[in-house]
């Protein structure tokens, strides 16, 4: 096992590259899916996925991080056998929690959907429930490999999952849509329910199309679990199996695992804090705004709301436009830096366990610098080119793209904060400050929730009020996290080299992208202008890496 381990930077680069591949494949899935389902259909898909996310975070992700940390600690003391001991002790814990999470989703799917004012999402919520079990199975093995600083199995399983999600999800969703549309054309009804027009029938069909896409997600988690379990069995097949450990030792490891996992499981919600809070509040706030002055909202988006979208469906339409189009782009940089956090956690844990202060400070400084190098040009570029990017990616949904362009402009700034917060949260967890990470998450959640209710409920802002809560939430979390690491944990950080130089270069990147689109290539088509602007941004980002490395 040791021969496959990587250094922190090697692991970070490997997981970052795999995450880029996963996000590209994910875009090949989410972009056509949004073009198929539109705002209303995407609200069903995203609602199910966002209900699944906190349960997944508190079971698979949180326990996986705890297992990775415990494996890293045991591995530093007693090698690979210490890591396998942790895995053997934790497998049944993961499986039972996964089954409990699945049962929770199945039992309360209608109640969940009603609570978020999106009852059409019920079928999609049921379709994603088994994914909790499969994700928990994957998490225990990923935690083992990550704790042993071998990121290859995690990277390969993630890429496999994304490929299965792309093929199965797209095929099932598109096939369901075509089949049910054909039935309406033949009978005038969808599954026995008559509709006077295809536009109205489509709004009902999207419930089943979204559930079919979610079924593809569930199949992808099954494929990932089967692969990584098989990888573990192959790599440990010829190793001697220790039989001398008693049951008490296993129970002690489980207690230790749960003691670490509970605050981490809650703290991992920081990664998904925006989507969780938005899921629970935005559509309720939009209903309040529409009840207050629905005519003003329709006037704000004149020509951008289909005639079949009544006031009852308008919250789903606006929320689906935001979550299905803008949020998919917003989440790109944080997903990449989340991979950095996965690699950083065992590296920081081993440095701390080994008593090497210099190595600890170097690792934390590298985590922050690499996160900023990835997040700053991506976020600023997304902000200055929000409209052209949305129109380029979603040509079949230009009305929804126009609605969320101002939203994405603000979210481009927020994505920088989220992308840096994610690995900083991993550093806090690795250094034993899980409760601080949890407290910051709860404080940020309160800020986000109160801001949503204050802004989104106002008819003149409606969906445009969402990104400001995200900005305040993650800005607070990041500032306190960095302040604690510097003054509380006494970890010295080179802020000039780590923050100021990347920020200056990122501003140059954003300026190059803006100038390329609106000035240098103004005579070209919009697609050529956008691609040229992105190329300028990328070239400037390359020089940024050269300046700050």
N, C-alpha and C positions, 0 to 999 in steps of 0.2 A: 504493500500500500504506500509505503513511504516514497518509493521511486516515482510515484505519480504526483507527488505534492508540488505546489508552486509557491513562489514568494508572494508577498502581498500584491506588488505591482503586476506580476505575471497573472495572478488570479483575477485581479481587477480588470486587466486588459482583456483576458479571456471572457469573463462574464459580460463586460461591456460590449465586446464584439458580438457575442451571442445574443445580447439584448437588442443590439441594432438589427441583427438578422430577424429576431422575433418581431420587432416593431415594424419592420418592412413587410414581413409576411402578414402581421396583424393589420397593417394598412390595406394590403391587398384583400383582406377580409372585410374590415370595417367600412372602407370607402364604398365599395359596391353595395354592401349591405345597407348603408345609409341612403344610397341612391335608389335602392329597391323599396325600402320601408318608409322613407321620408320622416318628417318630424313626429307624427303620431306613432308610427310603428317603432321608431327608435326609442320612444319613451317606454314602450313595453319591454324591449330588449334591455335597455340600460337600467330600468327599475329592477328587473330580475337580477341582473349582474351586480347592481349596487346593494341589493339585499343580501346576496351571497357573499359579497366582499367582507363585511365586518365579521361574519361567522367564520369565513375562511381565515381572516387575520387572527382571530382569537383561538383558532384550533391549529390549522396547518402552519401558518406563517409564524405565529408566536411560539408554538412549541418547537418548530424547526429551528428558530433562532436560539432558543434555550438549549436544545440538543446540540447544536453546533458549538455553543460556548462550553457546555459540559464535556463534550468530546474533545475540544481543544485543550481544556484543563487536564483531563485524564490522559490524553495523548502526550502532553508535555511531560507527564510524570512517568507513565508506564507504557508508552508506545501504542501500537495499533490495537492490542488486546484491550487496553483501557477504553478505547473508543467503541469496540464491539460490545463490551460489557454495558455501556450506556445504551447502545442500540437495542440490545436484547431486553433491557429493563423497560424501555420506553415504547416498544412496538404496540403492546396491547393498550397502553394509555392512549396512543394516537388513534388506534382503530375504534375504541369505545367512544372517544370524543367525536370522531367523525360520524359514527352512527347516530350519536345524539344530535349533532348538528343537522344531519339529514332529516331525522324525525321532526326536529323543530321546524324546519322549512316546510315539510309536507303538511304538518298539522296546522300551521298558522299561515299558510300561503294566502288564503282569502282575506284573513284579518290584516296581514301585512299590506296587501294591495289596497284594501279599503283605507288603512291608516295613512297611506301616502296619496290618497285620492286618485288612484290609478287602478281600478278593478280589472281593467283589460289585461293587466300583467300577471294575473293569477296563474294561468297555464304556463307561462314562461318561468315563474318562480318554481313551480312543481318540476319542470324539466331540468332545472339546474341543481336540485337537491342532492342527487347521488354524487355530484362532483365534489361535495364536501368530504365524503368517505375516500374517494380516490386521491384527492389532494392531501389528505392526512397521511395516507400510505406513502405517497411520494415524499412528504415532508420529513418523515423519520429517516429515510435513506439519504435524502439531500443533506439533512443536518449532519449525518455521519460523515459523508464525503467532504462537506465544507469544513467541518471541525478538524479533519485530517489534512486540510489545505489542498484538497484535490477538487478543483472546480469543474473538471471536464464532464463528469456524469451529470451534474446540474445543468451545465450549458447544453449538452446534447439532449437531455430530456425536455428542456424548455423549447428547443428548436423543433423537436418531434411533436410536442403538443401544439405548437403554432401551425405546423403543417397539417396536422389532422383537423385542427379547428378551421383552417382555411378551406380544405377540401370538403369535409363533412358538413360544416356549417353553411357554406355557400350553396352546396348542392341541395341540402335539405330545405333551406329557406326559399331558394329560387324555385325548386320543384314544387313545394307546397303552394307558393303564390300562383304559379302557372296552372296547377291542377284546379285550385279553387276558383280562379278566374274563368277557366274553361267551363266549370260546372255552372257558374252564374250565367255565362253566355248561352248555355244550353237550356237552363231551367229558370233563370231569373232569380235563383236563390242560392245561398251559401250554407251548406249543411242544414237545409230545411228552413232557413230564415230568408224571406224575400226582401229584395232591395230594388228600388225604382231606377237606380243609376249605378254605373260601374264605379263612379267616384265614391259613393256611399258604401258600396260593397267592398271596395278596397280597404276602407277604414276598419271594417270588421275582419277581413282576411288577414290584415297585418297582425292580429293577435296570434294567429296560428303560424304565420311566417316567422314572427319573432321567437315563438316557442320552438320552432324547428331549428332556427339558428342557435338557440341556447342548447338544444339537444346535441348539436355538433360540438359545443364547448364541453359538455359533459363527456362525450366520447373522447375528446382530446385529453382530458385529465386521466381517463382510464388508460389510454395509450402511454402516457408519461409514467404512470404508476407501474405498469407492467415492465416498461423498459428499465427503470432505475432499480427495481427489485431484482430483475434478472442480472443487471450489471453487478450488483452487490454479491449475488450468489456466485457468479463466475469468478470474481476477484478474490473471494474468501474461501472458495471451494477447497483449495489445497492447504489452507492454513490450519494449524492445530487448534482444536477447540478446547477451551479451558472449562473443566467441569467442577472445579473446586470451590466455586463461589456459591455461597449459601443463599437461601431465600431471603434471609435478613439483609444481605448485601443488596439484592435486587430491590427490596422494599425501600431501603435507604436511598438508593439512586432515584427511585420514583419520587420520593419525598423531596429530594434535592432538586430534581428536575422541575417539579411543580412549584417549589419555592422560587425558583428562578423564572419559571414560565408565566406565572400569573401576572406580575407587573409588566413583563415583556409583552405578553399577549394583548394586554390592554394598551400598552404603549405603541404596539405596531399599528394601531388604528390611526396614528398620526400620518402614516403614509396615505391612508384612504380617507382622511378626515373630511376633506372637501366634499367628496362624493357622498359620504354617509350623511353629513349635515344637510347637503343640498337635497338628497333623496327625501329626508324626513320633513323638510320645511318649504322647499321652493314651490311645489305645486299647490300646497295649502296657501302660501302667500300670494301666488298668482290668482287663485280663486278669490281671495280677499280684494286684490287689486281690480279684478274684472267686475266684481260686485260693486265696487266703489265707483268706477267710471269705465265700463267696458268700451263705450264709444270712443273715448280718448285713446285707448290702447289700439283700437282698430284704425283710428285716424293716423296714429304714429306709424303703423305698418301698412298703410294704404297700398293695395295692390300686391301685398306679400302674404296674404292669408287666403287660402282656397275657400270657395263659397260653401263647400260641404263641412268646413270646420266651424261648428256652432260654438256658442259661449261655453257649453259643457265640455267640448273637446279642445278649446283654446289653450288651457293650461298644459295639456299633454303635448300639443303642437309646439308651444314655445319651449317647454322643458326638453322635449325630444330634439328640437333644433339646437339647443344649447349643449345637451349632453351627448348627442349623437355626432355633431359636427365639431363644435368648438372644443369640447372637453377631450375628445380623442386626440386633437393636436396638442392641447395643453399638457397632456400626460406623457408626452414623448420624452422630454429631458428628465423628469423625475424617474421614469422607468429605467433609464440608462444609469443614473446615479444610484438607484436602489441596488443595482448589481455591484456598484462600488462599495456600498455599505455591507453587502453580504460577504465580500472578500475582506473588508476591513475588520469585521467583528472578530474572527479567529486570530488575525494578525495582532490586533490591539490586545486581545486576551493573553496571547502567548508572551508578548512584550511585557505586560503587566505581571504575569506569573513568573517570568524570568528575572524580574527586578531591574530591567534595563530602562532607565529613565530616558536616556538619549534616543534609544530605539522607539520608545513610546511616543516621544514628541515628534520625531521624524515621521512616523507613520501617520499620526493625526494631522500633521501639517500637509502631508502628501494627499490625504483623503480630502481635505478642504480645498487644496489647490486644484486637484484633478476635477472635483465636482464643479468648481467655478469655471474652469476652462471649458467644460462641456455645457454648462447651463447658461452662461452669460451670452455667448453669441447666438445660441438657439432661441433663448427667450426674447432678446431684443430684436432679432430677425423676424420672429413670429409676430411681434408687436407692430413693426413698421410695414410688414407685408401681409397683414391679416386678411384684408379683402381679396387681393389677388390669389392667395393660397387657397382660400375657401372656394372661390369660383373655379379655380383650376381642378381641385380635387372632387368637387361635387357639382358637376355640370347639369345633372338632372334635378338638382335641388337648389336652384339659384335664389328662390324666394327665402328659403330657410337660411341660406348663406348670407343674404343681405341683412336678415334680422340679427344674426349673431356676430357680424363683423365688428361693431363697436365693443361687444363683449370680449371678443378674442384679443382686441387691441390692449385691453387692461390685463387680460389673463397672461399675455406674453411676459409682463413684468412679474406677475405672481409665480409663474412657473420657475423662475430663477430661485425664488425663496424656497419653494417646495423642493426643488432639486437638491439644494444644499442642506435643507433640514433633514432629509431622509438619511444620508450617511452620518450626519452629526448625531441623529438619534441612535444609530448603531454604535457610535463611539461612546455615548453615554451608557448604553446598555453593557457594552464590553468592559467598561471601567467600573461596573457595579452600581451605577446610578439609575437603575430602572425606575425607581419611584419618582425621581426628578423628571424623567422623560414622560412618565404617566401624568404627573401634575401639570406639566407644560401642555400636554395634549388636551387635558380637561379644560384648562384655562383658555387655550386656543379655540376649543369647541364652543365654549360659552361666548367668546367674542364673535365667532363666525355665525352662530345661531342668532344672536341678538341683532347683528348687522343685517342678516337676511330678513328678519321680521320687520326691521325698521325701513329698509330700502325697497325690497322686492314687493312689499305690500302697497307701495305707493304707485298709483296708476301711471304717473309720468316717468317712472323708472322701470317698473316691472322686471323683466328678465335682465335688463341692463344693470340692475343693482347687485346681481350675484357676485361678480368678481371682486368687489370691494371688500366683502367679508373675508374672502380668501387672502387678499393682500394684507389685511390687518392681522388675521390669524397667524399666518406663517411668518410675518415680519416679527411679531412678538416672540414666537417660539424660537426663531433663529437668534435673535438678539440675546435672549436670556441664556440659550445654550452656549453660545460663544463666550458670553461674559462669565458663565460658571466655569467653563474649561480653562479660561485664562486666570481668573481670580480665585475660584473655588478649588479646582483641581490642580492649580499651579502648573498648567501645561503651557509652555511658551509657544506662541504662534508668530510667524513672520508675516504680519498683516500687509506690509508693503509689497513683498514679493508674491504673497498668496492672494491678496484681494485687489490692491490698487492697480498693479500692472495688468492683470487679466481684465479688469473693468475698463481701463483705458483702451486696450486692444479690442474689446467687445464693442465699445462705442464706435471704433473705426469700422468694425465689421458691419454694424447696423447702418452706418452712414454710407458704406459702399453698396449695401443691398438696396437702400432707398434711392440713392443716386442712379444705380444701374437700372432700376425699374422705371422711375419717373423722369429721368433726364437722359442718360446715355443711350438707351435703346427705345426711346419713346416712339420711334417710327415703325417698330416691329409689332407683330401680333402679341396679344397679352400673354400667351403661353411662352413664346420665345423670350419676352421681356422678363417673365418670372424666372425661368430657368437660368438666364444670364445673370440676374440679380443674385440668385442662390449660389451660382458658381463664384461670383465676386465675394460673397459672404464667406464661402468655404476657403477660398484662396487667402483672404485676410485672416481667417481663423488659423490657417496653417502657419502664417507668420507670427501669429499670437503665441502658438506653442513654441516656436523657435525663440521668441523673446523671453519667455518666462521659465523655460525649463532649466 
